[in-house]
């Protein structure tokens, strides 16, 4: 059994014990993420890759965009970075995405325990509770120089720690030992990438995808296409957000409908699938089907939304 499957199975066991909602993707329908995990109001989009050094920018961009437009947290789980082990209890980054080991993630799931250490240029670092550090120093009537001399650094460095600068693990441990207090704070690996601006890759689309995107925009929606995902695009206006799928052939339609239904429930978003041919009518299973010929005929987005919602109720 390969490492990816072993990681996936260990996470599934942990998630099942804790009662979280989990969706495992079909590898043939999605390569940008492997798991969707819902923890109360938090939604995580997780990519499992044994060696994060092989994580491409294309996959990272897809995961980032999906997380951004579905209000989820992106996360990569890995064992190695090239030839180096991903250490437990440490948060790494790759293409601006958080990366942790399977054990680190499982510890978070089971104990709600976030790591203390983050990897950075030149080594490992920790966040300090800067306000607590300043308060302890004042209560113990210590000067900046007193702490600096005890840990072997400068007064300016201590001042910067009190202003929020990260410290090396060694320096933080020395300060805790000297002060006899815990001053390290946890490092969250759940962060939103609000400022990421990822342009849709229209030039990489198949012809039918281009046609669908054009028609949806012509109706008045904004659309964000995704490559090789359970969903092929997200469309929105000022009132609604929809997850959309595209199928040229009908052989995979039942499998896509099942995954789209589960994803829609996890994300709490409406969804539908656009099918190229209307020759063979498809039996709907909780997910509205829109044929491309119908899409062309819709006058505006309100008519399109009305049809999607009518078919969802049936």
ZAROLUM-940051 format. One line per 8 residues: for each residue x, y negated, z of N, C-alpha, C. Coordinates in steps of 0.02 Angstrom, whole numbers, m for minus. Layout:
BEGIN
X/Y/Z/X/Y/Z/X/Y/Z ~ ... $
//
This chain:
BEGIN
42/60/0/0/0/0/44/m62/0 ~ 30/m111/m45/74/m169/m49/63/m217/9 ~ 110/m263/17/110/m307/75/48/m352/77 ~ 26/m374/19/m33/m418/17/m94/m383/46 ~ m104/m320/28/m161/m283/53/m155/m271/129 ~ m94/m257/152/m83/m248/224/m100/m311/263 ~ m78/m369/237/m94/m433/269/m169/m444/269 ~ m200/m433/212/m272/m442/205/m311/m399/255 $
m292/m336/261/m327/m291/306/m318/m311/379 ~ m259/m334/398/m248/m355/467/m289/m416/485 ~ m295/m462/437/m335/m522/449/m409/m504/454 ~ m432/m459/410/m502/m438/410/m521/m407/478 ~ m477/m364/505/m491/m333/569/m497/m385/624 ~ m452/m432/625/m453/m485/676/m515/m528/670 ~ m533/m547/609/m591/m589/597/m655/m552/617 ~ m659/m488/601/m718/m448/618/m727/m445/694 $
m672/m437/731/m677/m434/804/m703/m499/834 ~ m685/m555/802/m705/m620/828/m772/m644/802 ~ m800/m608/754/m867/m624/730/m870/m682/680 ~ m815/m698/648/m816/m751/598/m843/m724/531 ~ m868/m769/491/m891/m750/424/m832/m750/376 ~ m829/m697/335/m771/m690/291/m794/m667/222 ~ m765/m697/171/m777/m675/103/m710/m660/70 ~ m701/m597/48/m642/m577/12/m657/m583/m63 $
m614/m614/m100/m628/m626/m170/m610/m565/m213 ~ m637/m564/m272/m620/m514/m322/m559/m539/m360 ~ m503/m503/m360/m442/m526/m394/m453/m543/m467 ~ m501/m510/m500/m514/m524/m570/m552/m590/m580 ~ m584/m614/m527/m623/m676/m533/m587/m736/m502 ~ m536/m723/m462/m504/m779/m428/m430/m765/m415 ~ m387/m813/m432/m317/m807/m414/m294/m865/m372 ~ m335/m916/m363/m315/m975/m325/m325/m966/m250 $
m369/m920/m229/m376/m904/m158/m401/m833/m151 ~ m387/m803/m93/m404/m733/m81/m459/m724/m29 ~ m464/m772/17/m513/m767/71/m547/m834/82 ~ m610/m830/100/m646/m889/126/m668/m870/196 ~ m649/m910/244/m665/m896/314/m704/m955/343 ~ m760/m940/375/m799/m992/407/m798/m982/482 ~ m775/m1033/517/m772/m1033/590/m815/m1091/614 ~ m878/m1077/630/m926/m1129/648/m931/m1179/591 $
m908/m1240/600/m913/m1290/546/m849/m1293/504 ~ m798/m1256/523/m735/m1257/485/m736/m1204/430 ~ m715/m1224/370/m709/m1178/315/m636/m1177/293 ~ m607/m1117/289/m538/m1109/268/m535/m1073/201 ~ m497/m1100/154/m482/m1067/91/m410/m1041/97 ~ m403/m975/94/m339/m944/111/m310/m908/51 ~ m247/m923/37/m208/m887/m14/m157/m844/21 ~ m156/m779/4/m107/m732/32/m55/m717/m21 $
7/m732/m6/62/m717/m52/123/m696/m10 ~ 145/m634/m15/200/m610/28/262/m655/27 ~ 280/m683/m31/338/m727/m35/314/m795/m60 ~ 311/m844/m15/283/m909/m33/328/m947/m82 ~ 390/m925/m88/434/m954/m138/410/m944/m209 ~ 365/m896/m218/337/m881/m284/270/m917/m296 ~ 248/m956/m248/185/m993/m255/196/m1050/m305 ~ 160/m1047/m361/170/m1097/m413/132/m1161/m399 $
154/m1214/m431/120/m1278/m423/49/m1275/m451 ~ 39/m1235/m504/m28/m1229/m534/m77/m1198/m484 ~ m57/m1144/m451/m100/m1113/m401/m111/m1160/m342 ~ m58/m1193/m320/m64/m1240/m264/m112/m1297/m280 ~ m108/m1323/m341/m154/m1377/m361/m227/m1353/m362 ~ m238/m1292/m386/m305/m1264/m387/m333/m1257/m316 ~ m291/m1230/m271/m313/m1221/m202/m326/m1289/m168 ~ m283/m1337/m181/m292/m1404/m154/m356/m1436/m178 $
m369/m1431/m242/m429/m1461/m271/m492/m1428/m244 ~ m492/m1362/m241/m550/m1326/m215/m564/m1347/m143 ~ m512/m1352/m103/m521/m1371/m33/m547/m1442/m28 ~ m519/m1487/m68/m539/m1557/m66/m612/m1566/m84 ~ m634/m1533/m137/m702/m1545/m162/m755/m1503/m127 ~ m734/m1456/m85/m783/m1417/m46/m777/m1432/29 ~ m737/m1483/46/m728/m1503/116/m702/m1446/159 ~ m654/m1409/132/m625/m1352/167/m552/m1366/184 $
m521/m1321/222/m451/m1326/239/m412/m1274/198 ~ m362/m1294/161/m320/m1246/124/m266/m1217/169 ~ m250/m1153/159/m199/m1121/200/m166/m1065/160 ~ m100/m1060/165/m63/m1006/134/m34/m962/189 ~ m42/m897/181/m15/m849/230/38/m808/194 ~ 98/m805/224/154/m773/190/202/m741/240 ~ 246/m699/213/296/m665/254/366/m693/245 ~ 380/m716/184/448/m740/167/445/m804/126 $
499/m842/131/511/m899/87/577/m884/52 ~ 571/m859/m9/630/m833/m45/661/m777/m4 ~ 722/m788/23/755/m735/61/750/m744/136 ~ 713/m795/157/707/m809/229/639/m788/255 ~ 638/m761/315/576/m740/346/535/m801/369 ~ 470/m797/360/424/m847/389/416/m829/463 ~ 444/m870/506/445/m854/578/375/m863/608 ~ 360/m821/656/297/m827/693/298/m890/736 $
241/m922/741/236/m982/783/264/m1044/751 ~ 275/m1042/686/304/m1099/650/259/m1117/591 ~ 248/m1182/580/210/m1205/522/259/m1230/469 ~ 254/m1203/409/295/m1223/352/251/m1260/301 ~ 281/m1289/250/242/m1319/196/271/m1298/129 ~ 227/m1293/80/246/m1278/11/197/m1315/m35 ~ 222/m1359/m77/179/m1400/m119/127/m1437/m77 ~ 148/m1462/m19/105/m1500/27/53/m1458/62 $
53/m1392/52/5/m1348/85/36/m1317/148 ~ m4/m1307/200/22/m1274/260/33/m1200/248 ~ 87/m1173/275/105/m1102/268/120/m1074/337 ~ 89/m1016/353/104/m983/417/109/m908/405 ~ 137/m873/454/143/m800/451/75/m769/468 ~ 64/m705/450/2/m672/470/m8/m671/545 ~ 45/m658/583/39/m656/657/19/m723/685 ~ 47/m777/657/29/m844/680/m45/m857/669 $
m70/m838/611/m141/m849/595/m185/m806/639 ~ m168/m743/649/m208/m698/690/m210/m722/763 ~ m154/m748/787/m152/m777/854/m201/m835/860 ~ m205/m875/807/m252/m931/807/m323/m906/808 ~ m337/m855/768/m405/m827/764/m426/m797/831 ~ m382/m759/862/m400/m722/922/m395/m764/986 ~ m348/m811/988/m336/m849/1050/m345/m924/1042 ~ m362/m946/981/m367/m1018/966/m303/m1053/986 $
m247/m1020/973/m181/m1046/992/m144/m1070/930 ~ m131/m1135/928/m94/m1163/872/m19/m1160/886 ~ 22/m1161/834/95/m1157/843/123/m1219/879 ~ 184/m1212/903/219/m1268/935/272/m1297/889 ~ 292/m1260/839/351/m1278/799/332/m1288/726 ~ 365/m1336/694/356/m1347/622/424/m1347/589 ~ 427/m1319/529/489/m1317/491/497/m1382/453 ~ 557/m1408/451/571/m1469/415/641/m1467/387 $
661/m1521/353/729/m1523/325/782/m1512/379 ~ 821/m1461/371/876/m1450/418/860/m1409/479 ~ 799/m1386/487/785/m1345/546/713/m1347/570 ~ 704/m1333/634/638/m1330/664/628/m1388/712 ~ 567/m1413/713/551/m1473/753/486/m1462/791 ~ 475/m1505/841/413/m1502/880/385/m1573/886 ~ 320/m1575/896/287/m1639/912/288/m1647/988 ~ 300/m1708/1009/300/m1724/1080/238/m1763/1099 $
214/m1752/1159/160/m1793/1186/193/m1858/1208 ~ 197/m1906/1163/236/m1967/1175/210/m2007/1235 ~ 144/m2011/1242/116/m2048/1298/133/m2015/1364 ~ 130/m1948/1365/147/m1911/1426/220/m1919/1443 ~ 263/m1918/1392/335/m1927/1403/348/m1995/1435 ~ 319/m2047/1408/330/m2114/1436/304/m2118/1508 ~ 245/m2089/1519/215/m2092/1586/258/m2055/1637 ~ 282/m1997/1619/325/m1958/1664/389/m1997/1680 $
419/m2026/1629/480/m2064/1640/469/m2121/1688 ~ 413/m2157/1679/399/m2213/1723/383/m2190/1794 ~ 345/m2135/1800/327/m2110/1866/389/m2085/1905 ~ 436/m2057/1869/497/m2032/1901/551/m2087/1906 ~ 532/m2147/1882/577/m2205/1884/644/m2190/1850 ~ 638/m2161/1790/696/m2145/1750/703/m2196/1694 ~ 763/m2212/1677/775/m2257/1619/781/m2215/1556 ~ 778/m2249/1499/790/m2215/1436/859/m2183/1436 $
907/m2218/1465/976/m2192/1469/981/m2129/1511 ~ 942/m2126/1566/944/m2066/1609/926/m2003/1570 ~ 872/m2008/1531/850/m1950/1492/899/m1937/1436 ~ 922/m1990/1403/969/m1982/1347/1033/m1947/1370 ~ 1060/m1966/1427/1121/m1935/1453/1109/m1862/1471 ~ 1049/m1846/1497/1034/m1778/1519/1029/m1730/1460 ~ 1004/m1754/1403/992/m1709/1346/1044/m1718/1291 ~ 1089/m1766/1300/1142/m1776/1251/1121/m1811/1188 $
1081/m1863/1195/1061/m1902/1137/1065/m1977/1155 ~ 1036/m2019/1114/1042/m2091/1125/978/m2120/1157 ~ 986/m2180/1186/928/m2216/1214/877/m2230/1158 ~ 904/m2248/1100/859/m2263/1043/817/m2202/1024 ~ 848/m2143/1027/811/m2082/1010/754/m2070/1059 ~ 767/m2080/1124/715/m2071/1174/658/m2121/1163 ~ 677/m2183/1146/626/m2234/1131/583/m2213/1072 ~ 615/m2184/1021/578/m2162/962/534/m2101/977 $
556/m2057/1023/513/m2002/1044/450/m2028/1078 ~ 459/m2080/1117/401/m2111/1152/356/m2147/1102 ~ 382/m2161/1043/342/m2194/991/309/m2143/944 ~ 325/m2078/955/292/m2027/914/336/m1987/868 ~ 402/m1998/868/446/m1961/824/453/m1889/848 ~ 457/m1842/800/468/m1772/817/539/m1762/843 ~ 548/m1707/880/614/m1691/907/634/m1621/886 ~ 698/m1608/886/721/m1539/873/699/m1495/931 $
693/m1431/917/672/m1384/970/720/m1387/1029 ~ 785/m1388/1015/835/m1388/1068/829/m1450/1112 ~ 820/m1509/1081/814/m1571/1120/750/m1570/1162 ~ 695/m1546/1133/632/m1544/1170/636/m1498/1231 ~ 669/m1441/1222/677/m1394/1279/720/m1425/1334 ~ 773/m1461/1314/815/m1494/1364/777/m1547/1402 ~ 735/m1585/1366/695/m1637/1400/645/m1606/1449 ~ 614/m1551/1428/566/m1518/1473/601/m1491/1535 $
661/m1464/1526/698/m1437/1583/718/m1494/1630 ~ 742/m1550/1603/763/m1606/1644/704/m1638/1681 ~ 648/m1646/1646/590/m1679/1676/548/m1631/1717 ~ 558/m1565/1708/518/m1514/1741/444/m1522/1724 ~ 431/m1538/1661/363/m1548/1637/359/m1524/1564 ~ 300/m1501/1545/288/m1483/1475/269/m1545/1435 ~ 306/m1559/1383/291/m1619/1343/280/m1604/1269 ~ 289/m1540/1250/278/m1521/1180/203/m1513/1167 $
181/m1535/1109/111/m1528/1090/105/m1481/1030 ~ 46/m1452/1022/34/m1404/970/34/m1436/900 ~ 52/m1395/851/54/m1418/781/m5/m1386/744 ~ m51/m1426/722/m107/m1398/684/m86/m1382/612 ~ m110/m1325/587/m97/m1309/517/m161/m1317/476 ~ m211/m1348/505/m273/m1363/469/m274/m1437/455 ~ m260/m1455/393/m263/m1526/376/m297/m1534/309 ~ m332/m1590/302/m365/m1607/240/m318/m1645/195 $
m325/m1634/131/m281/m1667/82/m320/m1719/45 ~ m345/m1769/83/m390/m1819/55/m357/m1861/1 ~ m292/m1872/6/m260/m1918/m41/m235/m1884/m104 ~ m241/m1818/m107/m218/m1784/m167/m262/m1802/m227 ~ m231/m1819/m281/m268/m1838/m342/m248/m1790/m398 ~ m288/m1738/m406/m272/m1686/m455/m318/m1693/m514 ~ m291/m1708/m572/m331/m1718/m632/m352/m1651/m661 ~ m414/m1646/m684/m437/m1585/m715/m395/m1568/m777 $
m378/m1504/m784/m334/m1483/m839/m375/m1464/m900 ~ m404/m1513/m933/m447/m1500/m990/m411/m1463/m1046 ~ m348/m1478/m1057/m312/m1448/m1112/m303/m1373/m1104 ~ m311/m1347/m1043/m303/m1276/m1030/m368/m1238/m1034 ~ m422/m1271/m1049/m487/m1238/m1050/m499/m1199/m1114 ~ m540/m1147/m1109/m566/m1114/m1168/m618/m1159/m1200 ~ m633/m1145/m1263/m678/m1189/m1300/m747/m1193/m1267 ~ m773/m1136/m1244/m839/m1137/m1213/m839/m1178/m1149 $
m785/m1174/m1110/m779/m1214/m1049/m780/m1288/m1066 ~ m745/m1307/m1119/m745/m1377/m1141/m815/m1401/m1158 ~ m853/m1359/m1193/m921/m1377/m1213/m965/m1386/m1151 ~ m959/m1340/m1104/m999/m1344/m1042/m982/m1408/m1004 ~ m918/m1422/m997/m896/m1482/m961/m923/m1545/m995 ~ m919/m1547/m1060/m944/m1605/m1097/m1018/m1616/m1086 ~ m1058/m1562/m1090/m1130/m1568/m1083/m1149/m1590/m1012 ~ m1115/m1563/m962/m1131/m1582/m893/m1115/m1655/m880 $
m1059/m1678/m907/m1042/m1749/m900/m1093/m1793/m937 ~ m1114/m1768/m994/m1163/m1806/m1034/m1230/m1814/m997 ~ m1244/m1767/m952/m1306/m1772/m913/m1300/m1822/m856 ~ m1239/m1842/m839/m1230/m1893/m787/m1196/m1869/m724 ~ m1169/m1807/m725/m1133/m1781/m667/m1058/m1794/m673 ~ m1025/m1797/m616/m952/m1792/m614/m936/m1718/m609 ~ m885/m1695/m644/m869/m1624/m643/m794/m1613/m632 ~ m778/m1562/m592/m709/m1545/m576/m699/m1471/m593 $
m666/m1456/m648/m657/m1386/m669/m601/m1351/m632 ~ m608/m1286/m621/m557/m1246/m588/m541/m1185/m630 ~ m477/m1169/m633/m455/m1112/m673/m453/m1049/m632 ~ m482/m995/m660/m479/m929/m629/m500/m930/m556 ~ m562/m947/m544/m589/m947/m477/m657/m914/m479 ~ m684/m896/m421/m752/m870/m418/m799/m920/m451 ~ m788/m984/m435/m825/m1037/m467/m781/m1068/m521 ~ m811/m1091/m575/m772/m1121/m629/m771/m1197/m627 $
m819/m1225/m591/m820/m1298/m585/m864/m1318/m526 ~ m852/m1379/m504/m896/m1410/m455/m924/m1473/m488 ~ m989/m1483/m483/m1018/m1544/m512/m1056/m1580/m457 ~ m1056/m1647/m462/m1089/m1686/m410/m1114/m1752/m437 ~ m1162/m1779/m401/m1183/m1848/m411/m1189/m1879/m342 ~ m1220/m1935/m335/m1223/m1969/m270/m1267/m1932/m220 ~ m1307/m1884/m243/m1354/m1849/m199/m1338/m1776/m188 ~ m1306/m1743/m236/m1300/m1670/m234/m1231/m1646/m254 $
m1214/m1586/m229/m1154/m1552/m249/m1173/m1480/m268 ~ m1150/m1457/m326/m1164/m1390/m349/m1100/m1353/m366 ~ m1099/m1288/m350/m1045/m1244/m371/m1068/m1210/m435 ~ m1027/m1211/m487/m1048/m1183/m551/m1002/m1128/m576 ~ m1033/m1079/m608/m995/m1025/m640/m1008/m1026/m715 ~ m962/m999/m754/m969/m996/m827/m954/m925/m849 ~ m999/m896/m889/m988/m829/m916/m1005/m828/m990 ~ m955/m811/m1030/m967/m803/m1102/m996/m734/m1117 $
m971/m684/m1081/m995/m616/m1089/m1039/m598/m1030 ~ m1084/m551/m1040/m1131/m532/m986/m1107/m472/m946 ~ m1050/m441/m966/m1028/m380/m932/m1009/m393/m858 ~ m986/m455/m842/m966/m469/m773/m1017/m511/m736 ~ m1074/m523/m767/m1121/m572/m738/m1147/m551/m670 ~ m1162/m487/m660/m1189/m464/m596/m1137/m473/m540 ~ m1075/m456/m556/m1022/m464/m506/m1011/m538/m489 ~ m1011/m581/m540/m1002/m652/m527/m1061/m680/m487 $
m1122/m659/m503/m1180/m682/m465/m1174/m665/m391 ~ m1151/m603/m377/m1145/m582/m308/m1094/m624/m270 ~ m1037/m636/m302/m985/m677/m269/m1007/m750/m264 ~ m1040/m776/m314/m1064/m845/m312/m1115/m854/m257 ~ m1158/m804/m249/m1208/m808/m195/m1175/m811/m127 ~ m1125/m768/m116/m1090/m767/m51/m1052/m832/m40 ~ m1018/m856/m93/m981/m919/m87/m1028/m977/m72 ~ m1084/m978/m105/m1134/m1030/m95/m1157/m1031/m22 $
m1169/m972/6/m1191/m968/76/m1136/m991/123 ~ m1074/m971/110/m1018/m990/153/m1007/m1065/152 ~ m1011/m1094/92/m997/m1165/83/m1058/m1209/97 ~ m1117/m1177/102/m1180/m1213/109/m1189/m1263/53 ~ m1178/m1238/m8/m1186/m1278/m68/m1232/m1241/m117 ~ m1269/m1278/m157/m1309/m1248/m209/m1263/m1224/m265 ~ m1285/m1170/m300/m1243/m1144/m354/m1286/m1118/m411 ~ m1254/m1109/m468/m1287/m1082/m527/m1234/m1059/m576 $
m1255/m1021/m627/m1209/m995/m677/m1235/m1013/m747 ~ m1190/m1036/m789/m1207/m1051/m858/m1182/m994/m902 ~ m1228/m967/m942/m1214/m910/m985/m1218/m933/m1058 ~ m1172/m907/m1099/m1167/m930/m1168/m1226/m908/m1211 ~ m1243/m844/m1209/m1294/m817/m1253/m1359/m804/m1217 ~ m1415/m817/m1249/m1481/m803/m1220/m1515/m744/m1255 ~ m1476/m705/m1293/m1505/m648/m1329/m1530/m596/m1281 ~ m1489/m580/m1231/m1509/m530/m1181/m1524/m567/m1116 $
m1587/m570/m1098/m1607/m605/m1038/m1580/m569/m976 ~ m1555/m609/m929/m1523/m581/m869/m1570/m587/m810 ~ m1573/m533/m771/m1614/m534/m710/m1578/m574/m657 ~ m1609/m627/m633/m1577/m669/m582/m1577/m635/m514 ~ m1522/m643/m478/m1515/m615/m411/m1493/m671/m364 ~ m1539/m712/m346/m1527/m767/m298/m1488/m825/m327 ~ m1456/m817/m384/m1418/m870/m415/m1452/m890/m480 ~ m1470/m953/m487/m1503/m975/m550/m1457/m966/m610 $
m1487/m944/m666/m1452/m937/m729/m1476/m992/m776 ~ m1428/m1028/m806/m1444/m1079/m856/m1409/m1058/m921 ~ m1446/m1051/m974/m1416/m1034/m1038/m1390/m1098/m1071 ~ m1337/m1090/m1109/m1305/m1149/m1139/m1353/m1187/m1184 ~ m1396/m1152/m1219/m1445/m1185/m1263/m1492/m1229/m1222 ~ m1507/m1208/m1160/m1549/m1250/m1116/m1510/m1310/m1092 ~ m1446/m1299/m1075/m1404/m1354/m1052/m1401/m1410/m1103 ~ m1397/m1392/m1167/m1394/m1442/m1220/m1459/m1483/m1224 $
m1515/m1451/m1206/m1579/m1483/m1215/m1601/m1526/m1155 ~ m1570/m1517/m1097/m1589/m1558/m1039/m1579/m1632/m1056 ~ m1629/m1673/m1038/m1625/m1744/m1054/m1578/m1782/m1007 ~ m1577/m1761/m944/m1535/m1796/m895/m1522/m1750/m836 ~ m1485/m1776/m787/m1465/m1735/m730/m1525/m1717/m686 ~ m1576/m1759/m683/m1633/m1744/m641/m1671/m1684/m668 ~ m1678/m1679/m733/m1711/m1621/m763/m1670/m1558/m749 ~ m1604/m1564/m755/m1561/m1506/m743/m1566/m1483/m670 $
m1564/m1529/m623/m1569/m1511/m553/m1636/m1479/m537 ~ m1688/m1504/m567/m1755/m1477/m556/m1759/m1404/m579 ~ m1731/m1389/m637/m1733/m1321/m663/m1691/m1275/m618 ~ m1632/m1297/m598/m1589/m1256/m554/m1626/m1238/m490 ~ m1659/m1287/m460/m1693/m1275/m397/m1756/m1234/m404 ~ m1790/m1241/m461/m1848/m1198/m473/m1827/m1126/m479 ~ m1773/m1113/m514/m1750/m1044/m523/m1719/m1014/m461 ~ m1694/m1056/m418/m1668/m1032/m354/m1724/m1005/m311 $
m1782/m1035/m314/m1838/m1015/m272/m1869/m950/m296 ~ m1866/m937/m362/m1899/m876/m389/m1869/m813/m360 $
//
